[in-house]
Amino acid sequence: MKRVIDFIIALCAFPFVLLLCIVVWIAIKCDDGGPLFHMASRIGKNGRIFKMFKFRSMIVNAPDLRMEDGSTYNAADDPRVTKVGKFLRKTSLDEIPQLLNVLIGDMALIGPRPDSAFYLEHYTPEERVILTVRPGITGWNQAINRNSVGTKEKLQADIYYVKHLNFFFDIKVLWLTFKTVLSHKDVYRA
């Protein structure tokens, strides 16, 4: 049932996503002239690797900087982030194209955030439980921490989500995500 609801919502949102793509494409072209999307390799359900759509927020061919725990470097003064990219990240608009991943079936609206593909071999047996569900555009960790915690803390929140998964929990996650994004809380970690 969750997949059906996700598909219907993503399909209804699709015209708005296309309109947003046009506006963001113009802004990105005026800013640095590069491509609209960044296609990140992520871990999906059952450990399948897929390409996740995001509006590109960094310069073209930006180096992949990581924190000590393997999470993506994310700071307010990151020189790789474009002017438009700063706005996209602060508002989380860079995540909106993932509705295309929901339509395709790679992602859900709500679920554990998909980790970078290289991290698959680093999951502990306990952490692998997150691979039993589709990753989400938002999840429990994003609702309560956004970007403020490291990989292990994020994974603990993801495990909690999977173990307590139900419709009402998804509603709670959605509500808290809106509050977190609107408050611009925990946008950066470093």
Accessible surface in RSA format (square Angstrom, percent):
REM  Atomic radii and reference values for relative SASA: ProtOr
REM  Chains: A
REM  Algorithm: Lee & Richards
REM  Probe-radius: 1.40
REM  Slices: 20
REM RES _ NUM      All-atoms   Total-Side   Main-Chain    Non-polar    All polar
REM                ABS   REL    ABS   REL    ABS   REL    ABS   REL    ABS   REL
RES MET A   1   174.45  90.3 130.14  86.1  44.32 105.5 108.82  92.5  65.63  87.0
RES LYS A   2    67.15  32.8  58.93  36.2   8.22  19.6  61.06  55.0   6.09   6.5
RES ARG A   3    66.23  27.8  62.09  31.7   4.15   9.9  41.31  56.5  24.93  15.1
RES VAL A   4    79.43  52.3  77.43  70.1   2.01   4.8  79.43  69.0   0.00   0.0
RES ILE A   5    61.66  35.1  60.40  45.0   1.27   3.1  61.63  44.4   0.04   0.1
RES ASP A   6     7.89   5.5   7.89   7.9   0.00   0.0   0.12   0.3   7.77   7.8
RES PHE A   7    77.98  39.0  77.98  48.3   0.00   0.0  77.98  47.3   0.00   0.0
RES ILE A   8    92.32  52.5  92.21  68.7   0.11   0.3  92.26  66.4   0.06   0.2
RES ILE A   9    82.67  47.0  80.15  59.7   2.52   6.1  82.17  59.2   0.50   1.4
RES ALA A  10     0.25   0.2   0.00   0.0   0.25   0.6   0.00   0.0   0.25   0.7
RES LEU A  11    94.82  52.8  90.04  64.4   4.79  12.0  90.04  63.2   4.79  12.9
RES CYS A  12    84.93  64.2  69.17  77.1  15.77  37.1  34.37  87.1  50.56  54.5
RES ALA A  13    24.48  22.5  21.29  32.8   3.19   7.3  24.36  34.3   0.12   0.3
RES PHE A  14    62.35  31.2  61.91  38.3   0.43   1.1  62.35  37.8   0.00   0.0
RES PRO A  15    81.16  59.2  71.88  65.5   9.28  33.7  74.81  61.8   6.35  39.5
RES PHE A  16   143.92  72.0 139.06  86.1   4.86  12.6 140.23  85.0   3.70  10.6
RES VAL A  17     3.41   2.2   2.77   2.5   0.64   1.5   3.26   2.8   0.16   0.4
RES LEU A  18    88.25  49.1  87.76  62.8   0.49   1.2  87.76  61.6   0.49   1.3
RES LEU A  19   110.42  61.5 108.35  77.5   2.07   5.2 109.72  77.1   0.70   1.9
RES LEU A  20    41.14  22.9  38.59  27.6   2.54   6.4  40.86  28.7   0.27   0.7
RES CYS A  21    13.01   9.8  12.71  14.2   0.30   0.7   9.21  23.3   3.80   4.1
RES ILE A  22   100.46  57.2  98.21  73.2   2.25   5.4 100.46  72.3   0.00   0.0
RES VAL A  23    87.32  57.5  84.74  76.7   2.59   6.2  85.81  74.6   1.51   4.1
RES VAL A  24     7.35   4.8   6.92   6.3   0.44   1.0   7.35   6.4   0.00   0.0
RES TRP A  25   117.85  47.3 117.85  57.0   0.00   0.0 103.87  55.4  13.98  22.7
RES ILE A  26    90.73  51.6  89.49  66.7   1.24   3.0  90.73  65.3   0.00   0.0
RES ALA A  27    36.23  33.3  27.97  43.2   8.26  18.8  35.12  49.5   1.10   2.9
RES ILE A  28     3.74   2.1   3.55   2.6   0.19   0.4   3.74   2.7   0.00   0.0
RES LYS A  29    82.33  40.2  67.54  41.4  14.79  35.2  38.27  34.4  44.06  46.9
RES CYS A  30   107.79  81.5  70.27  78.4  37.52  88.2  33.05  83.7  74.74  80.6
RES ASP A  31    46.28  32.4  14.46  14.4  31.82  75.2  10.50  24.7  35.77  35.7
RES ASP A  32    61.57  43.1  24.27  24.2  37.30  88.2  33.14  78.0  28.43  28.3
RES GLY A  33    38.92  48.0   0.00   N/A  38.92  48.0  20.98  57.6  17.94  40.2
RES GLY A  34     7.15   8.8   0.00   N/A   7.15   8.8   7.14  19.6   0.01   0.0
RES PRO A  35    69.37  50.6  63.28  57.7   6.09  22.1  69.04  57.0   0.32   2.0
RES LEU A  36    25.21  14.0  20.99  15.0   4.22  10.6  20.99  14.7   4.22  11.4
RES PHE A  37    60.71  30.4  47.77  29.6  12.94  33.7  47.77  29.0  12.94  37.0
RES HIS A  38    91.05  49.8  87.89  61.1   3.15   8.1  56.12  57.8  34.93  40.6
RES MET A  39    77.77  40.3  60.71  40.2  17.06  40.6  58.39  49.6  19.38  25.7
RES ALA A  40     6.60   6.1   2.85   4.4   3.75   8.5   6.60   9.3   0.00   0.0
RES SER A  41    38.87  32.8  30.45  40.6   8.42  19.4  17.07  36.4  21.80  30.5
RES ARG A  42    40.37  16.9  40.37  20.6   0.00   0.0   0.70   1.0  39.66  24.0
RES ILE A  43     4.02   2.3   0.59   0.4   3.44   8.3   0.59   0.4   3.44   9.3
RES GLY A  44     4.16   5.1   0.00   N/A   4.16   5.1   4.05  11.1   0.11   0.2
RES LYS A  45    81.42  39.7  74.89  46.0   6.53  15.6  28.99  26.1  52.44  55.9
RES ASN A  46   121.21  83.6  87.27  84.3  33.94  81.7  32.57  78.4  88.64  85.7
RES GLY A  47    12.35  15.2   0.00   N/A  12.35  15.2   4.44  12.2   7.90  17.7
RES ARG A  48   134.29  56.4 125.76  64.1   8.53  20.3  73.05  99.8  61.24  37.1
RES ILE A  49    76.29  43.4  57.90  43.1  18.39  44.3  57.90  41.7  18.39  49.9
RES PHE A  50    10.57   5.3   3.04   1.9   7.53  19.6  10.57   6.4   0.00   0.0
RES LYS A  51   111.15  54.2 103.96  63.8   7.19  17.1  72.38  65.1  38.77  41.3
RES MET A  52     0.31   0.2   0.31   0.2   0.00   0.0   0.31   0.3   0.00   0.0
RES PHE A  53    37.58  18.8  37.58  23.3   0.00   0.0  37.58  22.8   0.00   0.0
RES LYS A  54    38.54  18.8  38.54  23.6   0.00   0.0   7.91   7.1  30.64  32.6
RES PHE A  55     1.65   0.8   0.00   0.0   1.65   4.3   0.00   0.0   1.65   4.7
RES ARG A  56    15.72   6.6  14.59   7.4   1.12   2.7  13.53  18.5   2.18   1.3
RES SER A  57    10.16   8.6   7.41   9.9   2.75   6.3   0.00   0.0  10.16  14.2
RES MET A  58    31.94  16.5  31.52  20.9   0.42   1.0  21.19  18.0  10.74  14.2
RES ILE A  59    80.90  46.0  77.61  57.8   3.29   7.9  77.61  55.9   3.29   8.9
RES VAL A  60    70.45  46.4  54.58  49.4  15.87  38.2  56.16  48.8  14.28  38.7
RES ASN A  61   143.41  98.9 104.54 101.0  38.87  93.6  37.53  90.3 105.88 102.3
RES ALA A  62    28.92  26.6   5.11   7.9  23.81  54.2   5.11   7.2  23.81  63.1
RES PRO A  63    76.46  55.7  64.61  58.9  11.85  43.1  75.66  62.5   0.80   5.0
RES ASP A  64   101.05  70.8  70.56  70.2  30.50  72.1  39.63  93.3  61.42  61.3
RES LEU A  65    75.38  42.0  73.72  52.7   1.66   4.2  75.38  52.9   0.00   0.0
RES ARG A  66    81.86  34.4  50.43  25.7  31.44  74.9  31.89  43.6  49.98  30.3
RES MET A  67    46.08  23.9  35.65  23.6  10.43  24.8  34.90  29.7  11.18  14.8
RES GLU A  68   191.81 110.1 147.26 111.4  44.55 106.1  70.05 135.5 121.76  99.4
RES ASP A  69    48.81  34.2  27.85  27.7  20.97  49.6  39.10  92.0   9.72   9.7
RES GLY A  70    16.92  20.9   0.00   N/A  16.92  20.9  14.10  38.7   2.83   6.3
RES SER A  71    26.00  22.0  19.22  25.6   6.78  15.6  26.00  55.4   0.00   0.0
RES THR A  72    56.71  40.3  47.03  47.7   9.68  23.1  35.75  48.0  20.96  31.7
RES TYR A  73    58.80  27.5  58.64  33.4   0.16   0.4  34.22  25.7  24.58  30.3
RES ASN A  74    21.87  15.1  21.79  21.1   0.09   0.2   9.09  21.9  12.78  12.4
RES ALA A  75     4.59   4.2   3.39   5.2   1.20   2.7   3.39   4.8   1.20   3.2
RES ALA A  76    61.79  56.8  50.03  77.2  11.76  26.7  50.28  70.8  11.51  30.5
RES ASP A  77   113.58  79.6  94.67  94.2  18.91  44.7  47.11 110.9  66.47  66.3
RES ASP A  78     1.83   1.3   0.10   0.1   1.73   4.1   0.22   0.5   1.61   1.6
RES PRO A  79   115.70  84.3  86.14  78.5  29.55 107.4  98.16  81.0  17.54 109.0
RES ARG A  80    10.37   4.4  10.01   5.1   0.36   0.8   7.88  10.8   2.49   1.5
RES VAL A  81    14.82   9.8   4.15   3.8  10.67  25.7   4.15   3.6  10.67  28.9
RES THR A  82    14.83  10.6   7.85   8.0   6.98  16.6  12.29  16.5   2.55   3.8
RES LYS A  83   171.18  83.5 157.74  96.8  13.44  32.0 103.36  93.0  67.82  72.2
RES VAL A  84    27.95  18.4  24.05  21.8   3.90   9.4  27.90  24.2   0.05   0.1
RES GLY A  85     0.00   0.0   0.00   N/A   0.00   0.0   0.00   0.0   0.00   0.0
RES LYS A  86    93.07  45.4  91.63  56.2   1.45   3.4  44.66  40.2  48.41  51.6
RES PHE A  87   117.34  58.7 112.41  69.6   4.93  12.8 116.54  70.7   0.80   2.3
RES LEU A  88     2.50   1.4   2.50   1.8   0.00   0.0   2.50   1.8   0.00   0.0
RES ARG A  89    39.41  16.5  33.40  17.0   6.01  14.3  14.20  19.4  25.21  15.3
RES LYS A  90    99.02  48.3  99.02  60.8   0.00   0.0  41.71  37.5  57.31  61.0
RES THR A  91    33.49  23.8  24.47  24.8   9.02  21.5  25.36  34.1   8.13  12.3
RES SER A  92    25.51  21.6  21.64  28.9   3.86   8.9  12.97  27.6  12.53  17.6
RES LEU A  93    48.26  26.9  48.12  34.4   0.14   0.3  48.26  33.9   0.00   0.0
RES ASP A  94     5.17   3.6   5.17   5.1   0.00   0.0   0.03   0.1   5.14   5.1
RES GLU A  95    35.17  20.2  35.17  26.6   0.00   0.0  15.02  29.1  20.14  16.4
RES ILE A  96    52.90  30.1  52.48  39.1   0.42   1.0  52.90  38.1   0.00   0.0
RES PRO A  97     0.00   0.0   0.00   0.0   0.00   0.0   0.00   0.0   0.00   0.0
RES GLN A  98     0.00   0.0   0.00   0.0   0.00   0.0   0.00   0.0   0.00   0.0
RES LEU A  99    21.16  11.8  21.16  15.1   0.00   0.0  21.16  14.9   0.00   0.0
RES LEU A 100    33.89  18.9  33.10  23.7   0.79   2.0  33.52  23.5   0.37   1.0
RES ASN A 101     0.23   0.2   0.23   0.2   0.00   0.0   0.00   0.0   0.23   0.2
RES VAL A 102     0.00   0.0   0.00   0.0   0.00   0.0   0.00   0.0   0.00   0.0
RES LEU A 103    33.94  18.9  24.86  17.8   9.08  22.8  24.86  17.5   9.08  24.4
RES ILE A 104   111.73  63.6  78.09  58.2  33.65  81.1  86.46  62.3  25.28  68.6
RES GLY A 105    17.57  21.7   0.00   N/A  17.57  21.7   7.70  21.1   9.87  22.1
RES ASP A 106    17.90  12.5  13.97  13.9   3.94   9.3   2.03   4.8  15.87  15.8
RES MET A 107     0.17   0.1   0.00   0.0   0.17   0.4   0.00   0.0   0.17   0.2
RES ALA A 108     2.14   2.0   1.93   3.0   0.20   0.5   2.14   3.0   0.00   0.0
RES LEU A 109    29.78  16.6  28.43  20.3   1.35   3.4  28.48  20.0   1.30   3.5
RES ILE A 110    10.90   6.2  10.77   8.0   0.14   0.3  10.77   7.8   0.14   0.4
RES GLY A 111     0.49   0.6   0.00   N/A   0.49   0.6   0.49   1.4   0.00   0.0
RES PRO A 112     3.87   2.8   3.33   3.0   0.54   2.0   3.87   3.2   0.00   0.0
RES ARG A 113    27.22  11.4  25.98  13.2   1.24   3.0   5.54   7.6  21.68  13.1
RES PRO A 114    12.14   8.8   0.00   0.0  12.14  44.1   3.03   2.5   9.11  56.6
RES ASP A 115    16.22  11.4  12.09  12.0   4.13   9.8   5.20  12.2  11.02  11.0
RES SER A 116    13.92  11.8   9.28  12.4   4.64  10.7   5.38  11.5   8.54  12.0
RES ALA A 117    27.82  25.6  19.47  30.1   8.35  19.0  19.58  27.6   8.24  21.8
RES PHE A 118    93.60  46.8  76.57  47.4  17.03  44.3  88.97  53.9   4.62  13.2
RES TYR A 119    19.01   8.9  19.01  10.8   0.00   0.0  12.85   9.7   6.16   7.6
RES LEU A 120    45.29  25.2  45.23  32.4   0.06   0.2  45.23  31.8   0.06   0.2
RES GLU A 121   148.86  85.5 111.01  84.0  37.85  90.1  44.06  85.2 104.80  85.6
RES HIS A 122    93.31  51.0  77.56  53.9  15.75  40.3  50.13  51.7  43.18  50.2
RES TYR A 123    17.08   8.0   1.52   0.9  15.56  40.5   0.00   0.0  17.08  21.1
RES THR A 124    54.79  39.0  51.54  52.2   3.25   7.8  53.25  71.5   1.54   2.3
RES PRO A 125   122.43  89.2 106.53  97.1  15.90  57.8 108.65  89.7  13.78  85.6
RES GLU A 126    93.39  53.6  79.13  59.9  14.26  34.0  43.59  84.3  49.80  40.7
RES GLU A 127     4.31   2.5   4.31   3.3   0.00   0.0   0.66   1.3   3.65   3.0
RES ARG A 128   105.12  44.1 100.72  51.3   4.39  10.5  36.25  49.5  68.86  41.7
RES VAL A 129    43.29  28.5  37.55  34.0   5.74  13.8  42.21  36.7   1.08   2.9
RES ILE A 130     9.31   5.3   5.09   3.8   4.23  10.2   5.09   3.7   4.23  11.5
RES LEU A 131    15.17   8.4  14.23  10.2   0.94   2.4  14.74  10.4   0.42   1.1
RES THR A 132    78.34  55.7  64.03  64.9  14.31  34.1  61.38  82.4  16.96  25.6
RES VAL A 133    25.91  17.1  22.33  20.2   3.58   8.6  24.86  21.6   1.05   2.8
RES ARG A 134    71.78  30.1  66.48  33.9   5.29  12.6   7.16   9.8  64.61  39.2
RES PRO A 135     6.86   5.0   6.09   5.6   0.77   2.8   6.86   5.7   0.00   0.0
RES GLY A 136     0.00   0.0   0.00   N/A   0.00   0.0   0.00   0.0   0.00   0.0
RES ILE A 137    30.23  17.2  25.01  18.6   5.22  12.6  25.01  18.0   5.22  14.2
RES THR A 138    11.82   8.4  11.82  12.0   0.00   0.0  11.72  15.7   0.10   0.2
RES GLY A 139     0.00   0.0   0.00   N/A   0.00   0.0   0.00   0.0   0.00   0.0
RES TRP A 140    32.43  13.0  31.95  15.5   0.48   1.1  24.63  13.1   7.80  12.7
RES ASN A 141     3.30   2.3   3.30   3.2   0.00   0.0   0.00   0.0   3.30   3.2
RES GLN A 142    31.92  17.8  30.48  22.3   1.44   3.4  20.34  43.3  11.58   8.8
RES ALA A 143     5.80   5.3   0.00   0.0   5.80  13.2   0.00   0.0   5.80  15.4
RES ILE A 144    66.83  38.0  49.81  37.1  17.02  41.0  54.56  39.3  12.26  33.3
RES ASN A 145    29.33  20.2  28.72  27.8   0.62   1.5   0.62   1.5  28.72  27.8
RES ARG A 146    16.28   6.8  13.35   6.8   2.93   7.0   8.18  11.2   8.11   4.9
RES ASN A 147    57.83  39.9  50.78  49.1   7.06  17.0   9.04  21.8  48.79  47.2
RES SER A 148    47.01  39.7  25.11  33.5  21.90  50.5  17.79  37.9  29.22  40.9
RES VAL A 149    39.32  25.9  25.68  23.2  13.64  32.9  29.32  25.5  10.00  27.1
RES GLY A 150     6.13   7.6   0.00   N/A   6.13   7.6   2.97   8.1   3.16   7.1
RES THR A 151     9.26   6.6   7.48   7.6   1.78   4.2   4.87   6.5   4.39   6.6
RES LYS A 152    95.92  46.8  95.07  58.3   0.86   2.0  87.25  78.5   8.67   9.2
RES GLU A 153    97.33  55.9  90.65  68.6   6.69  15.9  42.64  82.5  54.69  44.6
RES LYS A 154    24.73  12.1  24.73  15.2   0.00   0.0  24.73  22.3   0.00   0.0
RES LEU A 155     0.00   0.0   0.00   0.0   0.00   0.0   0.00   0.0   0.00   0.0
RES GLN A 156    88.34  49.4  83.74  61.2   4.60  11.0  44.42  94.6  43.91  33.3
RES ALA A 157     9.05   8.3   3.81   5.9   5.24  11.9   8.13  11.5   0.92   2.4
RES ASP A 158     0.31   0.2   0.31   0.3   0.00   0.0   0.00   0.0   0.31   0.3
RES ILE A 159     5.85   3.3   5.85   4.4   0.00   0.0   5.85   4.2   0.00   0.0
RES TYR A 160   101.10  47.2  97.85  55.7   3.25   8.5  60.75  45.6  40.35  49.7
RES TYR A 161     1.06   0.5   1.06   0.6   0.00   0.0   1.06   0.8   0.00   0.0
RES VAL A 162    20.50  13.5   9.63   8.7  10.87  26.2   9.63   8.4  10.87  29.5
RES LYS A 163   131.46  64.1  95.02  58.3  36.44  86.8  63.34  57.0  68.12  72.6
RES HIS A 164    85.15  46.5  76.96  53.5   8.19  21.0  58.56  60.3  26.59  30.9
RES LEU A 165    66.42  37.0  41.25  29.5  25.18  63.3  41.25  29.0  25.18  67.8
RES ASN A 166    78.38  54.1  68.18  65.9  10.20  24.6  39.05  94.0  39.33  38.0
RES PHE A 167   117.96  59.0 106.21  65.8  11.75  30.6 110.87  67.2   7.09  20.3
RES PHE A 168   157.39  78.7 152.75  94.6   4.64  12.1 152.79  92.6   4.60  13.2
RES PHE A 169    19.12   9.6  14.83   9.2   4.29  11.2  18.33  11.1   0.79   2.3
RES ASP A 170    15.59  10.9  15.59  15.5   0.00   0.0   6.40  15.1   9.18   9.2
RES ILE A 171    86.08  49.0  85.60  63.8   0.48   1.2  85.60  61.6   0.48   1.3
RES LYS A 172   107.38  52.4 101.69  62.4   5.69  13.5  57.25  51.5  50.13  53.4
RES VAL A 173     0.00   0.0   0.00   0.0   0.00   0.0   0.00   0.0   0.00   0.0
RES LEU A 174    68.82  38.3  68.82  49.2   0.00   0.0  68.82  48.3   0.00   0.0
RES TRP A 175   155.34  62.3 152.79  74.0   2.55   6.0 139.80  74.5  15.54  25.2
RES LEU A 176    41.60  23.2  41.26  29.5   0.34   0.8  41.26  29.0   0.34   0.9
RES THR A 177    18.52  13.2  18.52  18.8   0.00   0.0  18.52  24.9   0.00   0.0
RES PHE A 178   112.65  56.4 112.56  69.7   0.09   0.2 112.65  68.3   0.00   0.0
RES LYS A 179   107.76  52.6 100.17  61.5   7.58  18.1  57.08  51.4  50.68  54.0
RES THR A 180    10.99   7.8   8.63   8.7   2.36   5.6   4.51   6.1   6.47   9.8
RES VAL A 181    31.53  20.7  31.29  28.3   0.24   0.6  31.29  27.2   0.24   0.7
RES LEU A 182   138.00  76.9 119.67  85.6  18.33  46.1 120.90  84.9  17.09  46.0
RES SER A 183    70.33  59.4  37.54  50.1  32.79  75.5  47.69 101.6  22.64  31.7
RES HIS A 184    79.97  43.7  64.89  45.1  15.08  38.6  40.70  41.9  39.27  45.7
RES LYS A 185   108.93  53.1 101.53  62.3   7.40  17.6  66.12  59.5  42.81  45.6
RES ASP A 186    44.81  31.4  31.62  31.5  13.19  31.2   5.35  12.6  39.46  39.4
RES VAL A 187    11.40   7.5   8.87   8.0   2.53   6.1   8.87   7.7   2.53   6.9
RES TYR A 188    67.89  31.7  49.49  28.2  18.39  47.9  39.35  29.6  28.53  35.2
RES ARG A 189    76.77  32.2  48.00  24.5  28.77  68.5  13.04  17.8  63.73  38.6
RES ALA A 190    63.27  58.2  11.47  17.7  51.81 117.8  43.26  60.9  20.01  53.0
END  Absolute sums over single chains surface
CHAIN  1 A     9895.0       8369.4       1525.7       6777.0       3118.0
END  Absolute sums over all chains
TOTAL          9895.0       8369.4       1525.7       6777.0       3118.0
